[in-house]
Amino acid sequence: MFIDQIEISVKAGDGGNGAVTFHREKYVPAGGPDGGDGGRGGNIVFRVDEGSNTLLAFRYHRKFEAGRGEDGKGDKMHGKNGQDVVILVPPGTLLRDPESKKILFDMSRDREFIAAKGGRGGWGNRHFATPTRQIPRFAKSGTKGEEKNVLLELKMIADVGLIGFPNVGKSSLLSRISKARPKIADYHFTTLSPNLGVVEVGEGRGFVAADIPGLIEGASEGLGLGHDFLRHTDRCRLLLHVVDLSGSEGRDPVEDIAVIDRELARYSAELATHPQIIVANKADAVEDERNWERVKAEAEKLGRPVIRVSAATGEGLSDLIRLAALELEKLPPVKEFEPEITAETEAARKALEAADEKETFVRRENGIFTVSGKWLSNFMAQLNLNDYDQLNRFQQVLEKNGVIALLREAGVRDGDTVEIYGFSFDFYY
């Protein structure tokens, strides 16, 4: 089964918490705080796997989670960093944001991309010692790792793409000019996935060719199989437009050229401008030579090279390879897609998220004022409210972040009960 588009979810590891410990050693009565920092959470890393050409591996495995950083330990020992998770994808895979469909990264070369960064480890209590606070009984919790959904879209990397109606001989041509062995049979849609083959030109040179299956009239609108595979022509530097010169399927080769051109233009205006060579196949079965004259005239009108070949007998195949190689020398390298979500736009998105996380909510129910908010939940998880220093810090943070003002706006009075994530106290300010 060939799968070339799938959505997965990834979660980087959370950072480990800082430790609250104090140095204990014989003859050292006041060793002081020595809590170590928490380890960094593991990253989600995408890496190119040269040996694959489908996203089938993700059909039943769509959730990936990196390791959490270990908590810090005493004696200033740093927690172990969380294990990264490396996700292997075929070359040519685009990583997209599922909602906006914008490109995060193009995995077209042998390189890596960190899609989700692990959370930072929290500081141990040794960082909070001051001349006036020599016994800090608190530490920082690790931050959360990034979490997101990623759309994987495979656009195969090939120099040359063979396009045309079903049964015009694209797979047969690919098998004759390369070492590819696609399934070949005398019925429509024999080819259910793009096939790749390396074509040798000589002197150690060559190019990669792909048979793009399933193009019919209406493919750009989802008819047949062509819509599923048109994306694989996006990277092709050169298109070999294969037509059936013999008309064995009862179609007109000149009309076929016009129909496929229309489908390419409807799918992508840029794709319609890709250089083409018209390949008139099945020359061995031609009964009406007027078809060849008409195809040559159509190619001249479109300004495209044309060549007559037969995949069955080998006629013209050497000339086709040479012509394709010469055309490729004039063309730029295989297209790479630039990220559409830049560091600046990602920073702006995170700033908006941070603003949302900073929101504080106050509600009154049965005479009790309940305060909530994501930032407040994270803050409360770091506190030991049995410690006098931390209790003072708790009051300062509430005042500084406007929680006291919000409670007053909500109508709180001295003596009323306030609850914040399991901690209740009487309000007196």
Residue pairs with C-beta under 8 A, 6 or more apart in sequence:
1 54
1 56
1 59
2 54
2 56
2 192
2 193
2 194
3 54
3 55
3 56
3 58
3 59
4 54
4 55
4 153
4 154
4 156
4 228
4 229
4 231
4 232
5 55
5 151
5 152
5 153
5 154
6 55
6 58
6 59
6 62
6 151
6 152
7 62
7 98
7 149
7 150
7 151
7 152
8 58
8 62
8 63
8 64
8 87
8 149
8 150
8 152
9 62
9 63
9 64
9 147
9 148
9 149
9 150
10 44
10 63
10 64
10 65
10 85
10 87
10 115
10 116
10 147
10 148
10 149
10 150
11 44
11 63
11 64
11 65
11 66
11 116
11 145
11 146
11 147
12 41
12 42
12 43
12 44
12 66
12 116
12 117
12 118
12 119
12 145
12 146
12 147
13 40
13 41
13 42
13 43
13 65
13 66
13 67
13 68
13 69
13 82
13 83
13 118
13 119
13 145
14 41
14 68
14 69
14 82
14 118
14 119
14 142
14 143
14 144
14 145
15 38
15 39
15 40
15 41
15 68
15 69
15 118
15 119
15 120
15 121
15 122
15 141
15 142
15 143
15 144
15 145
16 37
16 38
16 39
16 40
16 41
16 68
16 69
16 70
16 71
16 72
16 79
16 80
16 82
16 121
16 122
16 142
17 38
17 71
17 72
17 121
17 122
17 139
17 140
17 141
17 142
18 35
18 36
18 37
18 38
18 71
18 72
18 121
18 122
18 123
18 124
18 125
18 127
18 139
18 140
18 141
18 142
19 35
19 36
19 38
19 71
19 72
19 73
19 74
19 77
19 124
19 125
19 139
20 33
20 35
20 124
20 125
20 136
20 137
20 138
20 139
20 384
21 33
21 34
21 35
21 36
21 73
21 74
21 75
21 124
21 125
22 31
22 32
22 33
22 34
22 74
22 135
23 31
23 32
23 33
23 34
23 74
23 75
24 31
25 31
32 126
32 129
32 134
33 124
33 125
33 126
33 128
33 129
33 135
33 136
34 74
34 75
34 76
34 124
34 126
35 72
35 74
35 76
35 124
35 125
35 126
35 139
36 72
36 73
36 74
36 75
36 76
36 77
36 78
36 79
36 124
36 126
37 72
37 78
37 79
37 121
37 122
37 123
37 124
37 127
38 69
38 70
38 71
38 72
38 78
38 79
38 121
38 122
38 124
38 141
38 142
39 69
39 70
39 71
39 72
39 78
39 79
39 80
39 81
39 82
39 121
39 142
40 69
40 81
40 82
40 118
40 119
40 120
40 121
41 66
41 67
41 68
41 69
41 81
41 82
41 118
41 119
41 120
41 121
41 142
41 145
42 66
42 67
42 68
42 69
42 81
42 82
42 83
42 84
42 85
42 118
42 145
43 66
43 84
43 85
43 114
43 116
43 117
43 118
44 64
44 66
44 84
44 85
44 87
44 114
44 115
44 116
44 146
45 84
45 85
45 86
45 87
45 112
45 113
45 114
45 115
46 86
46 87
46 89
46 93
46 95
46 105
46 107
46 112
46 113
46 115
47 86
47 87
47 88
47 89
47 111
47 112
48 88
48 89
48 90
48 91
48 93
48 107
48 108
48 109
48 110
48 111
49 88
49 89
49 90
49 91
50 91
50 110
52 88
52 89
52 90
53 90
53 154
53 156
53 194
53 196
54 90
54 154
54 193
55 89
55 90
55 93
55 152
55 154
57 88
58 152
64 85
64 87
65 85
66 82
66 83
66 84
66 85
66 116
66 118
66 145
67 82
67 83
67 84
67 85
68 82
68 142
68 145
69 79
69 80
69 81
69 82
69 118
69 119
69 121
69 142
70 79
70 80
70 81
70 82
71 79
72 78
72 79
72 121
72 122
72 124
72 139
73 79
76 124
76 126
78 121
79 121
81 118
81 121
82 118
82 145
84 118
87 115
89 107
89 152
89 154
90 154
90 156
91 107
91 108
91 109
91 110
91 157
92 107
92 108
92 154
92 155
92 156
92 157
92 235
93 107
93 152
93 153
93 154
93 155
94 103
94 105
94 106
94 107
94 152
94 153
94 154
94 155
94 337
95 103
95 104
95 105
95 106
95 107
95 113
95 115
95 150
95 151
95 152
96 102
96 103
96 104
96 150
96 151
96 152
96 153
97 104
97 150
97 151
97 341
98 149
98 150
98 151
100 341
101 151
102 340
102 341
103 337
103 338
103 339
103 340
103 341
104 113
104 115
104 150
104 339
104 340
104 341
105 113
105 115
105 339
106 336
106 337
106 338
106 339
107 113
108 157
108 235
108 334
108 336
108 337
109 336
115 148
115 150
116 145
116 146
116 147
116 148
117 145
117 146
118 145
118 146
119 142
119 143
119 144
119 145
119 146
120 142
120 143
121 142
122 139
122 140
122 141
122 142
122 143
122 382
123 139
123 140
124 139
125 136
125 137
125 138
125 139
127 140
128 136
128 138
128 139
129 135
129 136
133 389
135 389
136 389
137 384
137 387
137 389
137 390
138 382
138 383
138 384
138 387
138 389
138 390
138 393
139 382
140 382
141 378
141 381
141 382
153 231
154 231
154 232
155 231
155 232
155 234
155 235
155 337
156 194
156 196
156 210
156 232
156 235
157 208
157 235
157 334
158 196
158 208
158 209
158 210
158 232
158 235
158 236
158 334
159 207
159 208
159 209
159 236
159 237
159 238
159 328
159 334
160 199
160 207
160 208
160 209
160 210
160 236
160 237
160 238
160 239
160 240
160 324
160 328
161 209
161 210
161 212
161 232
161 233
161 236
161 238
161 239
161 240
162 170
162 173
162 174
162 209
162 210
162 211
162 212
162 239
162 240
162 242
162 279
163 170
163 212
163 215
163 233
163 239
163 240
163 241
163 242
163 260
163 264
164 170
164 215
164 241
164 242
164 243
164 256
164 260
165 215
165 216
165 243
165 244
165 249
165 251
165 256
165 259
165 260
166 188
166 189
166 190
166 191
166 213
166 214
166 215
166 216
167 186
167 187
167 188
167 190
167 244
167 249
168 242
168 243
168 244
168 249
168 256
168 281
168 282
169 242
169 244
169 281
169 282
169 311
170 191
170 211
170 212
170 213
170 242
171 182
171 183
171 184
171 190
171 191
171 195
171 211
171 213
172 184
172 281
172 311
172 312
173 211
173 240
173 242
173 279
173 281
173 309
173 311
173 317
174 180
174 182
174 195
174 197
174 209
174 210
174 211
175 181
175 182
175 184
175 197
175 311
176 311
176 314
176 317
177 197
177 199
177 209
177 317
177 320
177 321
178 197
178 198
178 199
178 200
178 209
179 197
179 198
180 195
180 196
180 197
180 198
180 209
180 211
182 191
182 195
182 211
183 190
183 191
184 190
189 213
189 214
189 224
189 225
191 211
191 213
191 214
192 213
192 214
192 225
193 213
193 229
194 210
194 211
194 212
194 213
194 229
194 232
195 210
195 211
196 208
196 209
196 210
197 208
197 209
197 210
197 211
198 206
198 207
198 208
198 209
199 206
199 207
199 208
199 209
199 321
199 324
200 206
201 207
201 321
201 322
201 325
205 325
207 324
207 325
207 328
209 240
210 232
210 236
212 229
212 230
212 232
212 233
213 225
213 226
213 229
214 224
214 225
214 226
214 228
214 229
215 224
215 226
215 229
215 230
215 260
215 263
216 223
216 224
216 226
216 263
217 223
217 259
217 262
217 263
218 224
218 263
219 225
219 226
219 227
219 230
219 263
219 267
220 226
220 227
220 230
220 263
220 264
220 266
220 267
221 227
221 266
226 263
227 267
230 263
230 264
230 267
230 268
230 271
233 239
233 264
233 271
233 274
234 268
234 271
234 335
235 334
235 335
236 274
237 274
237 275
237 328
237 331
237 332
237 333
237 334
237 335
238 274
238 275
238 276
238 277
238 324
238 327
238 328
238 331
239 274
239 275
239 276
239 277
240 276
240 277
240 279
240 320
240 324
241 257
241 260
241 276
241 277
241 278
241 279
241 304
242 279
242 281
243 253
243 256
243 257
243 278
243 279
243 280
243 281
243 295
244 251
244 253
244 256
244 281
244 282
245 253
245 280
245 281
245 282
245 283
245 285
245 286
245 291
245 292
245 295
245 308
246 282
246 283
246 285
246 286
246 287
246 291
247 253
247 288
247 291
248 282
248 285
253 280
253 291
253 294
253 295
254 291
254 294
254 295
254 298
257 278
257 295
257 298
257 302
261 272
264 271
264 272
264 274
265 271
265 272
275 304
275 327
275 331
276 302
276 304
277 304
277 305
277 306
277 307
277 320
277 323
277 324
277 327
278 295
278 298
278 299
278 302
278 304
278 305
278 306
278 307
279 306
279 307
279 309
279 320
280 292
280 295
280 306
280 307
280 308
280 309
281 309
281 310
281 311
282 310
282 311
282 312
283 292
283 308
283 309
283 310
283 313
283 315
283 316
284 310
284 312
284 313
284 315
285 310
285 312
286 292
292 308
295 306
296 306
299 305
299 306
300 306
305 323
305 327
307 316
307 319
307 320
307 323
308 315
308 316
309 315
309 316
309 317
309 319
309 320
310 316
311 317
356 374
357 373
357 374
357 375
358 373
358 375
358 401
359 373
359 374
360 371
360 372
360 373
360 375
360 376
360 401
360 402
360 403
360 406
361 371
361 372
361 373
362 369
362 370
362 371
362 403
362 406
362 407
362 409
362 410
363 369
363 370
363 372
363 410
364 370
364 410
364 411
367 416
367 417
368 416
368 417
368 418
368 419
368 424
369 407
369 410
369 412
369 416
369 417
369 418
369 419
369 427
370 418
370 419
370 420
371 403
371 406
371 407
371 418
371 419
371 420
372 420
372 421
375 401
376 403
376 420
376 421
377 421
379 397
380 420
380 421
380 422
380 423
383 390
383 393
383 394
384 390
385 391
385 394
385 423
397 403
398 404
404 429
407 418
407 427
412 418
412 427
413 427
414 427
414 428
414 429
415 426
415 427
415 428
416 426
416 427
417 424
417 425
417 426
417 427
418 424
418 425
418 426
418 427
